[in-house]
């Protein structure tokens, strides 16, 4: 770094510190980073260099001295957690995300990192020179997810705490228990009475693609990458929603008093034998050259893995040596990470298309000069929304940097201003729907623009039919091509029109034979047996995905009860927030939607039954029960039992609460409040006796 004055360094240190704090907040709390990891690391390295030159200017809260925190800014840490914490990926709800904070027994630090093979080699050779011998290193792929710390006591999972600020984190055990690879109870073995094991919760590509597809279908902003999706999912209010997100876990570091292991690799092998999820791709290597060989191998082959990785973690394998080397204020001295440089392409932006989705959401899509990237030819990349375009200051004709988010989705990460042509121009963001000409609107609390003409916009109409016919909805044999044919012949305009189609009309379709007509009509007939929850999902109400539709069908046994519910009644349901409640109320306030439901009901579709059929007794009729703690079955199963026996499972203790059902380690605040209000506290066995189970 060139020599600079102390006053200039002071100003730059302050500016970098504030910028890095802001980026940490975007990354850890909002799950919405606006710069790449590589760009962040470059800024951090600049700050570290300046602080090394002027140690007297190091700020007490410098990002170089602190771990990035996933705890919400401004949270009152003296208050107990609210277990009705909201979704971390709005607009599902607008409530604040809060979980019980627990101090880490051992600080949960971050790793130093490098993008340089030379620096990685120097890390190893320096350690070996100090020890006077070649060393063994555990080499592990660096999963791109969310750090988690699990505590097992007597073989049972009792806590699952996020990194937080490294000193304390959020206990998300209820959500972690929905992850199939994480056992509640360990397999028989010689496990310690109490120990911690740390790792990463991540979202495989297949689950990420399915989640983003559903988000796009219900008009919500998709996640930028699997890491953001995993982080947002882990902080969801509803464990049932988390269970449907397809999260997975890999564990890679064990801690505890008197652990009976000499090496890190022995400890991880033991964890695997107890049923804990570990990586089979980790290897013990000896010396710097062997470590670099492992890194080189995975730099290319990782792209074939079914999950995102962004580097390799190197740890000294000898646990006693780890202990002697110790830690800096922020990271261990016995480990570091080599981060793969993101594969990037630079290519001209030719034009921007504006596409309308099923819910009317407008998505700008960049048309690029075709360019090879991570094994594919990239021609198009989403620009997400107008805010993102403004942030990039993108112009038609610009040369843009393209990366693949999580090695999947092409995204534009920046503009090369030095190559901007003189005739480059700002894109004209549309004010009218490109399909039907209706003025676009923008919700105050969202970044997307929408076409409000749901019943007259051809793209929305056809997309609504495709959604209605999809496998997860009505499962009718009609894809995009069939819907286009039917629409172009003016045979369908309303969803109910499908059930009026005749064989004679279908024979008009190009390429259709008698058998294809019969198969289509058979699928229409079978769709009349589709249960209420799926019919509700098929209607395409904005923000109502499969999980929310199922939840609504449990609370409202028929469509008429749901249609009559007020926004307040809807918002009081656990997992239904203000935005979703307003969307439901808006849908049923439209007379044309009510007319459509009557038409579909007349055609024979199911608009009742799921909620009623789920109830098996009235033993808990009129009882409001709050559930807290860990049980022998999932909390969602406990809540289902309450509702099946006529009761109501609520999120917080109040004067209207009948019982607090407390499992192992219930929330202290809930127990105290129940005691103060004189509310009976039941254990799991008492609850089962009450319902005759």
Wavefront OBJ file of the C-alpha trace (Angstrom):
o trace
v 0.000 0.000 0.000
v 1.325 3.435 -0.939
v 2.336 5.739 1.879
v -0.487 8.002 3.051
v -0.864 10.630 5.741
v -2.367 9.853 9.102
v -5.331 12.176 8.499
v -6.167 10.497 5.180
v -5.784 7.058 6.774
v -8.097 8.054 9.635
v -10.838 9.158 7.251
v -10.460 6.009 5.145
v -10.491 3.709 8.210
v -13.698 5.317 9.455
v -15.344 5.087 6.036
v -14.337 1.453 5.493
v -15.463 0.493 9.009
v -18.932 1.933 8.480
v -19.216 0.392 5.027
v -18.172 -3.068 6.224
v -20.602 -2.897 9.158
v -23.385 -2.081 6.730
v -22.411 -4.983 4.478
v -22.233 -7.327 7.489
v -25.774 -6.302 8.431
v -27.004 -6.864 4.870
v -25.350 -10.298 4.792
v -26.077 -11.722 8.240
v -29.375 -10.085 9.243
v -31.152 -9.135 6.028
v -29.774 -12.077 3.995
v -29.476 -9.608 1.134
v -25.826 -8.807 0.343
v -25.294 -6.079 -2.248
v -21.640 -6.899 -2.983
v -19.844 -10.196 -3.584
v -17.777 -11.994 -0.932
v -14.703 -11.215 -2.986
v -15.429 -7.476 -2.970
v -16.118 -7.590 0.767
v -12.845 -9.399 1.456
v -10.871 -6.840 -0.581
v -12.330 -4.016 1.512
v -11.563 -5.927 4.711
v -7.962 -6.489 3.584
v -7.571 -2.776 2.861
v -8.843 -1.944 6.352
v -6.480 -4.487 7.933
v -3.528 -2.992 6.054
v -4.390 0.542 7.165
v -4.801 -0.556 10.777
v -1.414 -2.299 10.643
v 0.161 0.977 9.456
v -1.650 3.080 12.084
v -2.502 0.820 15.057
v -3.415 3.872 17.139
v -6.351 4.503 14.762
v -7.977 1.087 15.246
v -11.581 1.663 16.316
v -12.909 -0.281 19.339
v -15.692 -1.789 17.222
v -13.651 -2.265 14.061
v -14.982 -5.040 11.763
v -11.478 -6.531 11.820
v -11.886 -7.191 15.541
v -15.449 -8.504 15.562
v -17.374 -11.402 14.078
v -20.228 -10.470 11.731
v -23.491 -10.858 13.660
v -26.811 -12.412 12.607
v -28.557 -10.903 15.662
v -30.991 -8.143 14.782
v -29.812 -4.618 15.466
v -31.761 -2.941 18.215
v -33.060 -6.124 19.809
v -33.695 -5.747 23.528
v -31.480 -8.529 24.798
v -32.837 -8.296 28.329
v -36.240 -9.483 27.125
v -37.103 -13.132 26.564
v -37.606 -14.382 23.063
v -40.971 -14.330 21.346
v -41.670 -17.696 19.826
v -44.067 -16.158 17.299
v -41.024 -14.757 15.521
v -41.653 -13.979 11.912
v -40.355 -15.183 8.635
v -36.926 -13.897 7.768
v -37.888 -13.733 4.154
v -40.683 -11.172 4.016
v -43.259 -10.430 2.669
v -44.679 -13.475 4.468
v -45.181 -11.280 7.514
v -44.113 -8.002 9.050
v -43.569 -9.126 12.615
v -40.053 -8.889 14.044
v -37.816 -11.953 14.072
v -36.850 -12.823 17.645
v -35.453 -15.983 19.200
v -34.118 -16.711 22.644
v -30.474 -15.646 22.841
v -28.021 -18.053 24.466
v -24.357 -17.352 25.259
v -21.825 -19.600 23.565
v -19.841 -21.742 25.979
v -16.876 -21.315 23.649
v -16.672 -18.186 21.454
v -17.804 -18.889 17.906
v -15.168 -17.104 15.853
v -14.686 -16.618 12.142
v -11.805 -17.847 9.979
v -9.078 -15.874 8.311
v -9.104 -16.368 4.563
v -7.100 -15.945 1.408
v -7.636 -16.201 -2.346
v -3.930 -16.815 -2.943
v -2.219 -20.205 -3.235
v 1.036 -18.515 -2.212
v -0.518 -17.187 1.005
v -2.010 -20.588 1.779
v 1.387 -22.219 1.273
v 2.972 -19.568 3.504
v 0.396 -20.299 6.241
v 1.438 -23.954 6.274
v 5.194 -23.432 5.975
v 5.214 -20.842 8.783
v 3.469 -23.254 11.147
v 5.787 -26.093 10.144
v 8.860 -23.925 10.630
v 7.660 -23.038 14.130
v 7.059 -26.713 14.977
v 10.158 -28.010 13.198
v 8.312 -30.676 11.210
v 5.761 -31.279 8.482
v 2.224 -31.214 9.866
v -1.013 -33.017 9.187
v -3.961 -30.878 8.081
v -7.622 -31.720 7.858
v -8.789 -30.376 4.480
v -12.534 -29.784 4.214
v -14.811 -28.206 1.646
v -16.230 -24.899 2.841
v -20.009 -25.201 2.574
v -21.804 -21.974 1.681
v -24.472 -21.875 4.358
v -25.191 -20.708 7.899
v -23.051 -21.590 10.908
v -24.766 -23.566 13.679
v -23.671 -24.905 17.072
v -25.452 -28.019 18.365
v -25.302 -29.143 22.005
v -25.929 -32.776 22.921
v -26.533 -33.818 26.539
v -26.756 -37.526 27.363
v -27.114 -38.172 23.641
v -30.058 -35.777 23.146
v -30.004 -32.507 21.201
v -30.819 -29.720 23.660
v -29.683 -26.503 21.925
v -29.061 -25.294 18.379
v -27.547 -21.809 18.382
v -26.587 -19.565 15.472
v -23.215 -17.823 15.352
v -24.828 -14.534 16.397
v -22.060 -12.099 17.308
v -19.680 -14.916 18.278
v -20.418 -14.467 21.993
v -24.127 -15.250 21.930
v -26.563 -16.451 19.297
v -30.213 -17.294 18.639
v -31.517 -20.682 19.763
v -33.321 -22.092 16.721
v -33.676 -25.665 17.983
v -37.314 -26.090 16.918
v -36.384 -25.271 13.333
v -33.211 -27.375 13.403
v -35.173 -30.412 14.583
v -37.041 -30.372 11.261
v -33.795 -31.029 9.341
v -33.831 -34.747 8.624
v -30.059 -35.241 8.713
v -29.749 -33.857 12.271
v -30.688 -36.518 14.862
v -32.596 -35.604 18.011
v -31.094 -38.674 19.680
v -27.622 -40.059 18.924
v -27.019 -43.670 17.986
v -25.628 -45.824 20.817
v -21.934 -45.169 21.281
v -19.274 -43.838 23.609
v -20.299 -40.216 23.174
v -19.393 -37.735 25.930
v -22.119 -36.836 28.410
v -22.126 -33.285 27.030
v -20.440 -31.814 23.977
v -20.889 -29.228 21.253
v -20.521 -29.846 17.559
v -20.480 -27.064 15.001
v -21.180 -26.999 11.327
v -23.091 -25.441 8.493
v -26.759 -25.585 7.585
v -27.149 -25.286 3.836
v -29.724 -25.593 1.082
v -28.959 -28.023 -1.772
v -29.407 -26.718 -5.306
v -32.541 -28.807 -5.954
v -34.314 -27.391 -2.883
v -33.115 -23.874 -3.763
v -34.520 -24.090 -7.280
v -37.854 -25.464 -6.005
v -38.127 -22.706 -3.395
v -37.380 -19.934 -5.872
v -39.850 -21.409 -8.343
v -42.581 -21.273 -5.702
v -41.599 -17.740 -4.676
v -41.794 -16.625 -8.263
v -45.190 -18.299 -8.646
v -46.683 -16.426 -5.684
v -45.144 -13.106 -6.662
v -42.380 -12.923 -4.061
v -38.773 -11.919 -4.646
v -36.641 -15.070 -5.129
v -33.507 -15.612 -3.053
v -30.256 -14.559 -4.713
v -28.357 -17.720 -3.751
v -28.625 -20.894 -1.618
v -26.776 -19.310 1.310
v -29.347 -16.509 1.650
v -32.142 -19.051 1.277
v -30.710 -21.234 4.063
v -30.261 -18.270 6.393
v -33.744 -16.926 5.727
v -35.301 -20.363 6.169
v -33.540 -21.049 9.465
v -35.088 -17.919 11.000
v -38.660 -18.638 9.866
v -41.413 -18.416 12.445
v -42.982 -21.732 11.508
v -41.143 -25.015 11.985
v -43.540 -26.569 9.473
v -42.358 -24.107 6.841
v -38.726 -24.855 7.673
v -39.428 -28.571 7.294
v -40.577 -27.927 3.743
v -37.467 -26.009 2.713
v -35.195 -29.046 2.199
v -32.355 -27.830 4.427
v -29.374 -30.082 5.125
v -26.391 -29.943 7.448
v -22.728 -30.880 7.638
v -20.837 -30.845 10.957
v -17.101 -30.282 11.193
v -15.861 -29.204 14.647
v -16.363 -30.817 18.073
v -15.842 -29.097 21.433
v -16.123 -30.230 25.045
v -14.268 -30.940 28.253
v -11.974 -33.965 28.203
v -12.881 -35.217 24.741
v -11.159 -38.601 24.172
v -9.554 -37.771 20.826
v -6.022 -36.972 19.726
v -6.896 -35.567 16.319
v -9.663 -33.590 14.701
v -10.256 -36.331 12.124
v -10.777 -38.914 14.905
v -13.409 -36.684 16.514
v -15.316 -36.209 13.258
v -15.193 -39.947 12.473
v -16.673 -40.639 15.914
v -19.416 -38.064 15.290
v -20.301 -39.839 12.050
v -20.555 -43.173 13.893
v -23.086 -41.586 16.295
v -25.335 -40.672 13.380
v -24.265 -37.045 12.965
v -23.950 -35.635 9.420
v -20.320 -35.121 8.399
v -18.607 -34.722 5.036
v -17.157 -37.792 3.328
v -15.073 -35.492 1.110
v -12.750 -34.300 3.906
v -9.208 -35.648 3.838
v -6.101 -35.504 5.989
v -3.155 -34.139 4.003
v 0.503 -33.644 5.034
v 2.492 -30.550 4.131
v 1.736 -27.466 2.038
v 2.095 -29.155 -1.356
v -0.432 -31.840 -0.427
v -2.872 -29.196 0.848
v -2.591 -27.221 -2.408
v -3.213 -30.421 -4.367
v -6.526 -30.911 -2.486
v -7.506 -27.292 -3.203
v -6.658 -27.609 -6.884
v -8.669 -30.815 -7.183
v -11.841 -29.314 -5.747
v -11.561 -25.927 -7.458
v -13.062 -27.511 -10.569
v -14.828 -30.657 -9.356
v -16.929 -28.809 -6.776
v -19.095 -27.515 -9.624
v -20.543 -31.018 -10.029
v -21.650 -31.190 -6.373
v -25.376 -30.848 -5.532
v -24.712 -27.959 -3.124
v -22.774 -24.702 -3.043
v -19.181 -24.530 -1.796
v -17.017 -21.436 -1.822
v -13.635 -22.659 -0.658
v -11.578 -25.119 1.384
v -10.947 -24.971 5.135
v -7.529 -26.103 6.400
v -7.132 -27.148 10.059
v -4.174 -28.557 11.941
v -5.240 -32.109 12.733
v -3.427 -32.451 16.080
v -5.832 -31.239 18.805
v -3.088 -30.599 21.371
v -1.250 -28.415 18.875
v -4.485 -26.563 18.147
v -4.802 -25.852 21.856
v -1.210 -24.586 22.150
v -1.557 -22.251 19.140
v -4.789 -20.741 20.446
v -6.706 -17.818 18.958
v -6.518 -14.196 17.951
v -9.381 -11.886 18.934
v -11.315 -12.956 15.869
v -10.060 -16.290 14.552
v -8.082 -19.446 15.400
v -4.345 -19.500 14.624
v -4.530 -23.179 13.666
v -6.985 -22.864 10.783
v -7.673 -20.747 7.746
v -9.800 -20.812 4.603
v -8.834 -20.717 0.968
v -11.703 -19.105 -0.952
v -12.304 -19.890 -4.589
v -12.396 -16.795 -6.750
v -15.866 -16.409 -8.238
v -15.881 -17.284 -11.912
v -16.776 -14.122 -13.728
v -17.446 -13.138 -17.299
v -17.415 -9.701 -18.910
v -19.844 -9.252 -21.780
v -21.912 -6.505 -23.429
v -25.514 -5.845 -22.405
v -27.537 -5.772 -25.623
v -31.042 -5.004 -24.352
v -33.479 -5.486 -21.463
v -36.813 -7.304 -21.675
v -39.597 -6.790 -19.159
v -41.615 -9.906 -18.351
v -44.923 -10.216 -16.512
v -45.373 -13.237 -14.255
v -48.469 -15.117 -13.098
v -49.140 -12.736 -10.212
v -48.460 -9.662 -12.333
v -44.929 -9.083 -11.046
v -42.652 -7.360 -13.567
v -39.138 -8.799 -13.939
v -36.434 -7.064 -15.997
v -34.221 -9.563 -17.843
v -30.897 -8.575 -19.413
v -30.092 -9.912 -22.888
v -26.345 -10.454 -23.111
v -23.818 -11.188 -25.794
v -23.482 -14.986 -25.270
v -20.541 -15.787 -23.015
v -19.211 -19.065 -21.497
v -19.503 -19.220 -17.705
v -19.090 -22.213 -15.338
v -19.634 -24.739 -18.092
v -22.643 -23.147 -19.800
v -23.291 -20.382 -22.320
v -25.021 -17.457 -20.606
v -27.298 -15.291 -22.738
v -29.713 -13.832 -20.197
v -29.604 -12.709 -16.563
v -32.292 -11.407 -14.229
v -31.970 -7.824 -12.981
v -34.665 -8.474 -10.317
v -36.204 -4.995 -10.046
v -35.761 -1.270 -10.674
v -33.894 -0.736 -7.395
v -31.248 -3.252 -8.461
v -30.903 -1.571 -11.856
v -30.472 1.835 -10.199
v -27.915 0.417 -7.751
v -25.839 -0.931 -10.655
v -26.343 2.294 -12.664
v -26.718 0.013 -15.635
v -26.898 1.353 -19.207
v -27.822 -0.348 -22.468
v -24.504 -1.018 -24.217
v -22.527 -1.400 -20.974
v -20.007 -4.185 -20.503
v -21.237 -6.043 -17.426
v -19.751 -8.601 -15.060
v -21.782 -11.796 -14.826
v -21.493 -14.480 -12.145
v -23.552 -17.526 -11.279
v -25.220 -17.146 -7.903
v -24.456 -20.384 -6.056
v -23.162 -21.738 -9.397
v -26.770 -21.760 -10.699
v -28.422 -18.471 -11.554
v -26.640 -15.951 -13.796
v -26.602 -12.519 -12.203
v -25.052 -9.190 -13.111
v -22.747 -8.081 -10.319
v -21.256 -4.904 -11.734
v -20.543 -2.602 -14.648
v -17.110 -1.987 -16.164
v -17.348 1.803 -16.447
v -14.041 2.080 -18.329
v -15.672 0.264 -21.246
v -18.923 2.259 -21.279
v -19.520 3.453 -24.885
v -20.394 7.071 -25.606
v -23.843 6.127 -26.877
v -24.756 4.027 -23.800
v -28.135 5.064 -22.448
v -30.138 4.503 -19.314
v -32.947 1.993 -19.845
v -36.466 3.366 -19.845
v -38.167 1.422 -17.071
v -41.771 0.843 -18.181
v -44.700 2.599 -16.578
v -47.223 0.427 -18.447
v -47.614 -3.350 -18.552
v -45.723 -4.557 -21.652
v -48.506 -7.071 -22.344
v -51.805 -5.250 -21.763
v -50.839 -1.574 -21.388
v -52.253 -1.176 -17.876
v -50.338 1.338 -15.652
v -47.946 -0.525 -13.366
v -48.152 -0.148 -9.592
v -45.552 -0.634 -6.883
v -46.353 -1.820 -3.388
v -44.985 0.561 -0.772
v -43.210 -2.216 1.139
v -41.782 -4.108 -1.843
v -39.275 -3.482 -4.599
v -41.289 -4.998 -7.435
v -43.691 -3.372 -9.847
v -46.951 -5.131 -10.711
v -49.620 -5.113 -13.387
v -52.935 -4.966 -11.460
v -55.009 -6.151 -14.447
v -55.263 -9.784 -13.349
v -58.441 -10.552 -15.289
v -57.510 -8.772 -18.517
v -53.761 -9.232 -18.966
v -53.184 -12.158 -21.407
v -49.903 -13.261 -19.811
v -51.420 -13.335 -16.337
v -54.523 -15.149 -17.552
v -52.532 -17.878 -19.310
v -50.061 -18.169 -16.426
v -52.984 -18.558 -13.999
v -54.251 -21.500 -16.089
v -50.799 -23.134 -16.154
v -50.556 -22.774 -12.373
v -54.096 -24.077 -11.848
v -53.356 -27.173 -13.948
v -49.934 -27.881 -12.405
v -49.140 -31.153 -10.616
v -49.118 -29.591 -7.116
v -52.463 -27.907 -7.803
v -55.239 -29.563 -9.847
v -52.940 -31.942 -11.788
v -54.649 -31.452 -15.157
v -52.913 -32.570 -18.359
v -52.351 -29.059 -19.696
v -49.009 -27.291 -19.979
v -47.998 -23.997 -21.575
v -48.541 -25.191 -25.151
v -52.028 -26.542 -24.469
v -53.068 -23.405 -22.580
v -51.792 -21.258 -25.466
v -53.831 -23.293 -27.936
v -57.012 -23.091 -25.879
v -56.556 -19.367 -25.232
v -55.787 -18.499 -28.853
v -58.971 -20.276 -29.979
v -60.906 -18.245 -27.385
v -62.001 -21.456 -25.631
v -60.787 -20.344 -22.177
v -60.744 -17.012 -20.345
v -61.808 -18.010 -16.802
v -60.518 -20.995 -14.846
v -64.011 -22.470 -14.780
v -64.019 -22.580 -18.600
v -61.832 -25.689 -18.425
v -64.735 -27.703 -17.040
v -67.013 -26.707 -19.945
v -64.690 -27.948 -22.681
v -66.045 -30.650 -24.952
v -64.347 -33.347 -26.963
v -65.476 -31.627 -30.163
v -63.767 -28.392 -29.117
v -60.561 -30.203 -28.165
v -60.411 -31.936 -31.530
v -59.937 -28.439 -33.036
v -56.496 -28.216 -31.417
v -53.575 -28.836 -33.746
v -51.993 -32.229 -33.165
v -54.756 -33.539 -30.908
v -56.197 -36.996 -31.507
v -59.115 -38.769 -29.868
v -56.902 -40.401 -27.245
v -55.275 -37.124 -26.177
v -58.731 -35.564 -25.857
v -59.940 -38.445 -23.687
v -56.847 -38.258 -21.460
v -57.317 -34.522 -20.991
v -60.997 -34.886 -20.107
v -60.186 -37.745 -17.700
v -57.667 -35.524 -15.891
v -60.341 -32.825 -15.583
v -62.701 -35.335 -14.004
v -60.045 -36.577 -11.568
v -59.226 -32.999 -10.579
v -62.644 -32.784 -8.933
v -61.285 -35.118 -6.243
v -58.320 -32.872 -5.413
v -58.546 -31.895 -1.705
v -59.498 -28.426 -0.509
v -55.953 -27.260 0.369
v -54.689 -27.901 -3.150
v -57.741 -26.227 -4.696
v -57.045 -23.201 -2.507
v -53.434 -23.160 -3.724
v -54.621 -23.583 -7.334
v -56.682 -20.378 -7.165
v -53.410 -18.450 -7.331
v -54.055 -15.992 -4.494
v -50.997 -13.787 -4.226
v -48.510 -14.880 -1.514
v -50.379 -18.199 -0.963
v -48.043 -21.094 -1.593
v -48.635 -24.779 -0.854
v -47.707 -24.548 2.837
v -49.857 -21.499 3.537
v -52.817 -23.023 1.667
v -52.598 -26.132 3.831
v -52.406 -23.998 6.976
v -55.508 -22.025 5.936
v -57.444 -25.213 5.164
v -56.800 -26.411 8.732
v -58.024 -23.169 10.293
v -60.993 -22.650 7.972
v -62.887 -25.871 7.183
v -64.475 -24.409 4.044
v -63.959 -21.604 1.545
v -66.966 -19.620 2.823
v -65.517 -19.401 6.337
v -62.210 -18.265 4.907
v -63.870 -15.679 2.659
v -65.727 -14.220 5.656
v -62.592 -13.854 7.817
v -61.374 -10.335 8.574
v -57.795 -9.175 8.108
v -57.401 -9.105 11.887
v -58.662 -12.679 12.261
v -56.320 -13.870 9.537
v -53.280 -12.022 10.916
v -53.817 -13.537 14.377
v -53.140 -17.012 12.980
v -49.620 -18.171 13.724
v -47.513 -17.968 10.533
v -49.923 -15.585 8.757
v -48.637 -12.014 8.712
v -50.235 -8.706 7.809
v -49.246 -8.793 4.131
v -50.577 -12.314 3.549
v -53.769 -11.522 5.490
v -54.364 -8.406 3.382
v -53.780 -10.371 0.179
v -56.369 -12.982 1.186
v -58.909 -10.332 2.179
v -58.347 -8.435 -1.088
v -58.963 -11.597 -3.104
v -62.282 -12.357 -1.440
v -63.372 -8.715 -1.562
v -63.445 -8.979 -5.364
v -66.959 -10.042 -6.542
v -65.499 -11.596 -9.681
v -63.357 -13.956 -7.571
v -66.406 -14.975 -5.538
v -68.288 -15.639 -8.781
v -65.373 -17.786 -10.018
v -65.426 -19.861 -6.824
v -69.152 -20.518 -7.281
v -68.529 -21.579 -10.878
v -65.787 -23.966 -9.796
v -67.921 -25.297 -6.959
v -70.737 -25.960 -9.418
v -68.232 -27.848 -11.585
v -67.623 -30.182 -8.638
v -64.371 -28.918 -7.056
v -63.725 -29.447 -3.336
v -64.014 -26.276 -1.248
v -64.428 -27.860 2.165
v -63.552 -30.872 4.232
v -59.877 -30.720 5.127
v -60.274 -28.833 8.386
v -63.348 -30.748 9.470
v -61.933 -34.180 8.640
v -58.800 -33.484 10.665
v -60.796 -33.206 13.919
v -61.197 -36.480 15.812
v -62.752 -35.300 19.101
v -64.065 -32.312 21.082
v -61.959 -33.121 24.152
v -60.141 -29.784 23.900
v -63.028 -27.726 22.542
v -62.718 -24.099 23.599
v -59.222 -24.644 25.016
v -56.356 -22.359 23.998
v -52.998 -24.082 24.482
v -49.508 -22.599 24.194
v -46.754 -25.070 23.277
v -43.156 -24.546 24.421
v -40.065 -26.722 24.691
v -38.847 -29.970 23.128
v -41.078 -33.060 22.906
v -40.742 -36.686 21.856
v -42.455 -35.685 18.597
v -42.191 -32.440 16.654
v -44.014 -29.358 17.890
v -45.977 -29.277 14.647
v -47.279 -32.768 15.459
v -48.197 -31.617 18.968
v -50.114 -28.651 17.530
v -51.866 -30.927 15.048
v -53.027 -33.127 17.961
v -54.400 -30.080 19.776
v -56.370 -28.992 16.712
v -57.504 -32.569 15.948
v -59.110 -32.677 19.378
v -60.908 -29.371 19.011
v -58.387 -27.069 20.700
v -56.464 -24.052 19.465
v -52.644 -23.891 19.442
v -51.544 -20.301 20.052
v -48.159 -18.626 20.151
v -48.069 -16.592 23.357
v -49.361 -16.841 26.936
v -52.201 -14.469 27.834
v -55.228 -14.285 30.108
v -57.132 -16.303 27.495
v -54.686 -19.230 27.618
v -56.138 -22.454 29.038
v -52.886 -24.426 29.406
v -49.165 -24.137 28.827
v -47.944 -27.441 27.366
v -44.283 -27.562 28.404
v -41.750 -30.046 27.062
v -38.056 -30.210 27.957
v -36.449 -26.779 28.394
v -39.550 -24.637 27.834
v -39.208 -20.867 27.453
v -38.561 -19.312 30.896
v -40.679 -16.265 30.067
v -43.679 -18.398 29.166
v -43.416 -20.476 32.334
v -43.125 -17.339 34.500
v -46.086 -15.687 32.803
v -48.206 -18.835 33.093
v -47.407 -19.037 36.811
v -48.188 -15.359 37.333
v -51.573 -15.768 35.630
v -52.395 -19.015 37.431
v -52.454 -21.018 34.189
v -52.052 -24.792 34.507
v -48.810 -26.192 33.077
v -49.017 -29.650 31.503
v -46.193 -32.006 30.636
v -46.308 -34.250 27.561
v -47.733 -37.303 29.359
v -50.471 -35.267 31.046
v -51.434 -33.897 27.643
v -51.655 -37.399 26.162
v -53.823 -38.524 29.077
v -56.114 -35.558 28.511
v -56.777 -36.576 24.884
v -56.947 -40.303 25.671
v -53.800 -41.180 23.755
l 1 2 3 4 5 6 7 8 9 10 11 12 13 14 15 16 17 18 19 20 21 22 23 24 25 26 27 28 29 30 31 32 33 34 35 36 37 38 39 40 41 42 43 44 45 46 47 48 49 50 51 52 53 54 55 56 57 58 59 60 61 62 63 64 65 66 67 68 69 70 71 72 73 74 75 76 77 78 79 80 81 82 83 84 85 86 87 88 89 90 91 92 93 94 95 96 97 98 99 100 101 102 103 104 105 106 107 108 109 110 111 112 113 114 115 116 117 118 119 120 121 122 123 124 125 126 127 128 129 130 131 132 133 134 135 136 137 138 139 140 141 142 143 144 145 146 147 148 149 150 151 152 153 154 155 156 157 158 159 160 161 162 163 164 165 166 167 168 169 170 171 172 173 174 175 176 177 178 179 180 181 182 183 184 185 186 187 188 189 190 191 192 193 194 195 196 197 198 199 200 201 202 203 204 205 206 207 208 209 210 211 212 213 214 215 216 217 218 219 220 221 222 223 224 225 226 227 228 229 230 231 232 233 234 235 236 237 238 239 240 241 242 243 244 245 246 247 248 249 250 251 252 253 254 255 256 257 258 259 260 261 262 263 264 265 266 267 268 269 270 271 272 273 274 275 276 277 278 279 280 281 282 283 284 285 286 287 288 289 290 291 292 293 294 295 296 297 298 299 300 301 302 303 304 305 306 307 308 309 310 311 312 313 314 315 316 317 318 319 320 321 322 323 324 325 326 327 328 329 330 331 332 333 334 335 336 337 338 339 340 341 342 343 344 345 346 347 348 349 350 351 352 353 354 355 356 357 358 359 360 361 362 363 364 365 366 367 368 369 370 371 372 373 374 375 376 377 378 379 380 381 382 383 384 385 386 387 388 389 390 391 392 393 394 395 396 397 398 399 400 401 402 403 404 405 406 407 408 409 410 411 412 413 414 415 416 417 418 419 420 421 422 423 424 425 426 427 428 429 430 431 432 433 434 435 436 437 438 439 440 441 442 443 444 445 446 447 448 449 450 451 452 453 454 455 456 457 458 459 460 461 462 463 464 465 466 467 468 469 470 471 472 473 474 475 476 477 478 479 480 481 482 483 484 485 486 487 488 489 490 491 492 493 494 495 496 497 498 499 500 501 502 503 504 505 506 507 508 509 510 511 512 513 514 515 516 517 518 519 520 521 522 523 524 525 526 527 528 529 530 531 532 533 534 535 536 537 538 539 540 541 542 543 544 545 546 547 548 549 550 551 552 553 554 555 556 557 558 559 560 561 562 563 564 565 566 567 568 569 570 571 572 573 574 575 576 577 578 579 580 581 582 583 584 585 586 587 588 589 590 591 592 593 594 595 596 597 598 599 600 601 602 603 604 605 606 607 608 609 610 611 612 613 614 615 616 617 618 619 620 621 622 623 624 625 626 627 628 629 630 631 632 633 634 635 636 637 638 639 640 641 642 643 644 645 646 647 648 649 650 651 652 653 654 655 656 657 658 659 660 661 662 663 664 665 666 667 668 669 670 671 672 673 674 675 676 677 678 679 680 681 682 683 684 685 686 687 688 689 690 691 692 693
